Amino acid sequence: MTASSYVPFDSAGAAAVFDPLWHEIRLIGRHDGTGGYRRYAWSDPDLTLREWFRSSAAARALEVEEDRNGNLWAWWLPRGWIGDPEGAFVTGSHLDSVPDGGAFDGPLGIVSAFAAVDLLRARGIEPSIPIAVVAFSDEEGARFGVACIGSQLATGALAPARALALRDIDGITLAEALTRAGRNPRHLGADPTLTDRVGVFVELHIEQGRALDLVDHPLAVASSIWPHGRWEFDFTGEANHAGATRLTDRHDPMLAFAATVHTARTEAAALNAVATFGKVLVSPNGTNAIPSRVRAWLDARAADQSTLERLVARITGAAHVHTKLDNTTLTVTPESLTPIVDFPDAPRNRLARALSHLGDLPVIPTAAGHDAGILSDIVPTAMLFVRNPTGVSHSPAEHADPLDCHRGAAALADIMTAWTCQSST
């Protein structure tokens, strides 16, 4: 069957292939107490999910490759294809999670990708170009503090030496974690074949917000990703007794930190941006002890680069003022910065044409970072969002209705068919 002879995939057919895959992973890394997922990079749940990826690919006769940076690729080569893949249609996402994250962020894109492959094969569609399902490593950065490590390494945006030296909360370096997982950390580095192998990367992802719910639409196409970054704020003071130390004699870094948190919220609101201190480490972390040190990480995002720079400058400047007033000190260290991503018109227009039977899809920006944003520097990329009626993400409350998930998988199959069985003209 060719693309010219197929009809759009229906969500009922998608349910038959999507639901069994989703059921297979729904308990992996799930915490019984919180209901959230703890699928940190190179942890046991992550390794279990990697084996699930391999077995799912094998069940579909897809050739699995783990690249030098730990990213997993499952290849469907056209009949008679000779040589390495080139100009492939690639889709997928990531398998890791934030602490107590939701079920959908990342895995929805991978399950939908395998389901789309099943739908094409059920219709007898044979692609004319390679297709790949990809699972990028450590997208969330929950364990080692830097997001999109796998895709950043592959594109050359992250230096291997810096990546290998990153440490988790227990002091384990990425190099040590890779070694424990049976990988060779010396292999890390940019993938020179990426631009040849990937013709386009289309990432399906749960919406992280409520835009689609508010317009009552199950799917949307991404227009852009806000610039965003992470900064470590290290407030240092003097440990002392919480009861015996007079207020005037204290050098308490918690005061400056608390004031900075409030400043971040105020300045973000003034600039129509967002700023969050979501990770904090306190020393010595005793109930009856004045802290000697507060390490906190700022996540800041804005609609454009200049606004983001103003936001971080205002927060940093205020933090220095607060520490001076409290006789403490502050060091601010940038950890990561991702510039704005404007998804190109050409891939987005091809998505719209492939999904024209669904009517006019909303086109929306996102303030969440994604591997598609990292790859956009070197290959064409696009994103498809599935409605999240709660608007909640990075939380056990994250949700997508099963019917919307089926619609997303069916839409991805339509895109995959149109892209791999027709010319680009």
C-alpha positions in Angstrom: 0.0 0.0 0.0 1.1 3.5 -0.8 0.3 6.8 1.0 -2.0 7.8 -1.8 -4.3 4.8 -1.1 -4.6 4.9 2.6 -7.3 6.6 4.7 -6.5 8.3 8.0 -6.0 6.1 11.0 -8.8 5.8 13.5 -8.4 6.1 17.2 -10.1 2.7 17.8 -7.4 1.0 15.8 -4.8 2.9 17.7 -6.2 1.8 21.0 -5.6 -1.9 20.1 -1.9 -1.3 19.7 -1.3 1.6 22.2 -3.0 0.2 25.3 -1.0 -3.1 25.6 2.3 -1.1 25.3 1.1 1.4 27.9 0.1 -1.3 30.3 3.6 -2.9 30.1 5.4 0.1 31.6 2.7 1.7 33.8 4.2 0.3 37.1 7.9 0.6 36.3 9.5 3.1 38.6 6.2 4.0 40.2 6.4 4.9 43.9 3.6 3.3 45.9 3.4 6.1 48.4 3.2 9.1 46.1 1.8 7.5 42.9 4.6 9.4 41.0 7.4 8.0 39.0 11.1 7.9 40.0 12.8 6.9 36.8 16.1 8.6 37.1 18.8 8.3 34.5 20.8 5.0 34.7 18.9 3.9 37.8 17.2 0.4 38.0 13.8 1.7 36.7 15.6 3.4 33.8 17.5 0.3 32.9 14.3 -1.7 33.1 12.6 0.7 30.7 15.6 0.4 28.4 15.2 -3.4 28.3 11.5 -2.8 27.6 12.4 -0.6 24.7 14.7 -3.3 23.3 12.1 -6.0 23.6 9.4 -3.8 22.1 11.7 -3.1 19.1 12.6 -6.8 18.8 8.9 -7.8 18.8 8.5 -5.5 15.7 11.7 -6.8 14.0 13.3 -3.3 14.4 17.1 -3.2 14.7 18.1 -1.7 18.0 21.2 0.5 18.4 22.5 2.2 21.6 24.7 5.1 20.4 27.8 6.4 22.2 25.7 8.6 24.5 23.2 6.0 25.7 20.4 7.1 23.3 18.4 4.1 22.0 17.4 3.8 18.3 15.0 1.2 16.8 15.3 1.2 13.0 12.8 0.1 10.4 14.6 0.1 7.1 12.7 -0.1 3.8 12.7 -3.4 2.0 15.9 -3.8 0.0 17.7 -0.9 1.8 21.5 -1.2 1.6 23.9 0.6 3.9 23.5 2.9 6.8 20.2 4.8 7.4 20.0 8.2 5.8 17.3 10.9 5.8 15.2 9.0 8.3 11.8 10.0 9.8 12.6 9.8 13.5 10.1 10.0 16.3 10.2 9.3 20.0 11.0 11.1 23.3 12.5 10.0 26.6 11.9 7.5 29.4 13.3 9.2 32.5 11.3 11.3 34.9 11.6 14.1 37.4 11.2 13.1 41.1 7.6 11.8 41.5 6.8 12.9 38.0 3.8 11.9 35.9 3.4 8.8 33.7 3.1 10.6 30.4 6.0 13.1 30.2 8.3 11.3 27.8 7.0 7.7 27.6 3.8 8.9 25.8 6.0 9.8 22.8 7.8 6.5 22.7 4.7 4.3 23.2 2.9 6.3 20.5 5.9 5.8 18.2 5.8 2.0 18.5 2.0 2.1 18.2 2.4 4.2 15.0 4.7 1.6 13.5 2.2 -1.1 14.3 -0.6 0.9 12.6 1.5 1.3 9.4 2.3 -2.4 9.3 -1.4 -3.3 9.9 -2.3 -1.3 6.8 0.5 -2.9 4.8 2.3 0.4 4.4 6.0 0.1 3.4 8.1 3.2 3.9 10.3 4.5 1.2 12.8 6.0 3.7 14.0 4.7 7.1 11.9 5.2 10.2 13.4 5.2 13.7 11.9 5.2 17.2 14.3 7.0 19.6 14.6 7.2 23.4 16.9 10.0 24.4 18.9 9.5 27.6 18.4 11.7 30.7 16.2 14.4 29.2 14.9 15.6 32.6 18.3 16.1 34.2 16.7 15.1 37.5 19.8 13.1 38.7 22.8 15.0 37.4 21.3 18.5 37.2 21.6 19.2 33.4 18.7 18.5 31.1 18.8 16.7 27.8 22.2 15.2 28.4 21.8 12.5 25.7 20.7 14.8 22.9 23.1 17.6 24.0 26.0 15.2 23.9 24.9 13.8 20.5 24.7 17.3 18.9 27.9 18.5 20.5 26.1 21.1 22.7 27.5 19.5 25.9 31.2 18.6 26.3 31.9 15.1 27.4 34.3 16.2 30.0 31.7 18.4 31.7 29.0 15.7 31.4 31.2 13.0 32.9 32.1 15.2 35.9 28.4 15.9 36.8 27.4 14.5 40.2 24.1 13.3 41.7 23.0 14.1 45.2 25.0 11.1 46.5 28.2 12.3 44.9 28.2 9.7 42.1 29.5 11.1 38.9 27.9 10.4 35.5 31.1 8.5 34.6 30.6 6.3 37.6 26.9 5.7 36.9 27.7 4.8 33.3 30.4 2.3 34.4 28.1 0.7 36.9 25.5 0.3 34.1 28.0 -1.5 31.9 28.7 1.4 29.6 32.1 2.9 28.6 32.1 6.6 29.6 35.0 7.2 27.2 32.6 6.8 24.3 30.6 10.0 25.0 30.7 12.7 22.4 29.1 14.3 19.4 27.6 12.0 16.8 29.0 13.0 13.4 26.4 10.8 11.6 23.4 12.5 13.1 22.7 15.1 10.4 23.0 12.4 7.7 20.8 9.8 9.4 18.0 12.1 10.7 15.9 13.7 8.0 13.4 15.0 10.5 12.6 14.5 14.2 9.0 14.7 15.2 8.4 14.5 19.0 5.0 13.7 20.3 4.6 14.9 23.9 1.9 15.5 26.5 1.1 19.2 26.7 2.6 20.8 29.8 -0.1 23.4 30.4 -3.8 23.8 29.7 -3.9 25.6 26.4 -5.6 22.7 24.6 -8.2 22.1 27.3 -9.2 25.7 27.2 -9.9 25.6 23.4 -11.3 22.0 23.6 -8.9 20.4 21.1 -7.0 17.1 21.6 -3.9 17.9 19.6 -1.7 20.9 18.7 1.5 21.6 16.9 4.4 23.5 18.5 5.5 26.9 17.3 8.4 27.5 19.6 10.1 26.7 22.9 10.9 29.5 25.3 14.5 30.1 26.2 15.3 28.7 29.6 18.1 27.8 32.0 19.2 26.7 35.4 21.4 28.6 37.9 22.9 27.4 41.2 22.6 29.9 44.0 25.0 29.1 46.9 24.2 31.1 50.0 26.9 30.7 52.7 26.7 31.8 56.3 27.7 30.4 59.7 26.2 27.4 61.5 25.1 28.1 65.1 22.7 27.1 67.8 19.1 27.9 67.0 18.2 28.7 70.6 21.4 30.1 72.1 22.4 32.5 69.3 21.0 36.0 69.5 19.3 37.2 66.3 21.8 40.1 65.9 24.7 37.6 66.1 23.5 35.4 63.3 24.8 34.9 59.8 21.8 32.9 58.5 21.8 32.2 54.8 18.3 31.0 54.9 17.0 34.6 55.2 18.6 35.7 52.0 17.4 32.6 50.2 13.9 33.1 51.4 13.9 36.7 50.3 15.3 35.7 46.9 12.5 33.2 46.4 10.0 35.9 46.9 11.9 38.3 44.6 12.0 35.6 41.9 8.2 35.3 41.9 7.7 39.1 41.9 10.1 39.8 39.1 8.8 36.9 37.0 5.3 38.3 37.3 6.5 41.7 36.3 8.1 40.4 33.1 5.4 37.8 32.2 8.0 35.1 32.7 8.4 32.2 35.1 11.0 31.6 37.8 11.2 28.7 40.3 13.4 27.6 43.1 12.4 23.9 43.2 15.5 22.2 44.5 17.2 23.1 47.8 20.0 21.5 49.8 20.6 22.8 53.4 23.6 22.2 55.6 23.7 21.0 58.3 19.9 20.5 57.9 19.1 20.3 61.6 15.9 21.5 63.2 17.8 23.2 66.0 20.7 24.5 63.9 21.2 27.7 62.0 22.2 26.7 58.5 25.8 27.3 57.4 24.9 26.9 53.7 21.9 26.9 51.4 22.3 25.6 47.9 19.3 26.3 45.7 18.7 26.0 41.9 16.8 28.6 39.9 14.8 27.5 36.9 13.9 30.6 34.8 12.1 30.9 31.5 10.8 33.7 29.3 9.3 34.3 25.9 12.6 35.8 24.6 16.2 35.9 25.4 16.5 39.5 26.5 13.6 39.1 28.9 15.2 36.0 30.4 18.5 37.8 30.8 16.7 40.7 32.6 14.8 38.3 34.8 17.9 36.5 36.0 19.9 39.7 36.4 17.2 41.2 38.6 16.9 38.0 40.8 20.7 37.8 41.1 21.1 41.4 41.9 18.4 41.3 44.6 20.0 38.1 46.1 23.3 39.9 46.5 21.6 42.7 48.3 19.8 40.3 50.6 23.1 38.5 51.5 24.9 41.8 52.2 22.1 42.8 54.6 22.4 39.5 56.4 26.2 39.3 56.6 26.3 36.2 54.3 27.8 35.5 50.9 26.5 34.3 47.6 28.0 32.6 44.6 25.8 32.2 41.4 26.9 29.5 38.9 25.1 29.1 35.5 24.5 25.4 34.9 22.6 25.3 31.6 21.1 27.7 29.1 18.9 26.8 26.2 18.2 29.6 23.7 14.8 30.1 22.1 13.7 27.5 19.6 11.5 28.6 16.7 10.4 25.4 15.0 10.8 25.8 11.2 7.8 26.3 9.0 8.5 23.5 6.5 8.1 20.6 8.9 5.2 22.2 10.7 3.4 22.8 7.4 4.0 19.1 6.4 2.5 18.0 9.7 -0.6 20.2 9.1 -1.0 18.8 5.6 -0.8 15.2 6.9 -3.4 16.0 9.6 -5.6 18.2 7.4 -8.5 15.8 8.0 -8.5 16.9 11.6 -9.2 20.5 10.7 -7.0 23.5 11.7 -4.8 22.3 14.5 -3.9 24.9 17.2 -0.3 26.1 16.9 1.1 26.9 20.4 4.4 27.8 22.1 5.7 25.9 25.1 7.8 26.9 28.0 9.0 23.4 28.6 12.3 22.1 27.2 12.5 19.1 25.0 15.0 17.0 23.0 13.4 18.3 19.8 14.6 21.8 20.9 18.2 20.5 21.2 18.2 18.7 17.9 16.7 21.7 16.1 20.1 23.3 15.9 21.3 20.6 13.4 18.2 18.8 11.9 14.6 19.8 11.0 12.3 19.2 14.0 8.6 19.5 14.9 6.4 18.7 17.9 2.9 17.4 18.3 1.2 17.9 21.7 -1.6 15.8 23.3 -4.1 17.5 25.5 -3.5 17.5 29.3 -6.9 18.4 30.9 -5.4 19.0 34.3 -2.7 21.3 33.1 -0.5 19.7 35.6 2.9 18.2 34.7 6.0 17.0 36.6 3.5 15.6 39.2 1.5 12.4 39.7 -1.6 14.5 38.8 -0.4 14.8 35.2 -3.0 13.2 32.9 -4.1 12.5 29.4 -7.4 10.8 28.6 -7.0 7.4 26.9 -9.0 8.6 23.8 -6.6 11.6 23.4 -3.6 9.3 23.6 -5.2 7.1 20.9 -5.8 10.1 18.8 -2.2 11.2 19.2 -0.9 7.8 18.2 -3.2 7.7 15.1 -2.1 11.3 14.2 1.6 10.3 14.5 0.9 7.3 12.2 -0.7 9.7 9.7 2.3 11.9 9.8 4.7 9.0 9.5 2.8 7.6 6.5 2.6 10.9 4.7 6.3 11.7 5.4 7.8 8.3 4.4 5.6 7.4 1.5 5.4 10.7 -0.4 7.9 13.1 -1.8 8.6 16.4 0.1 7.2 18.5 -2.8 
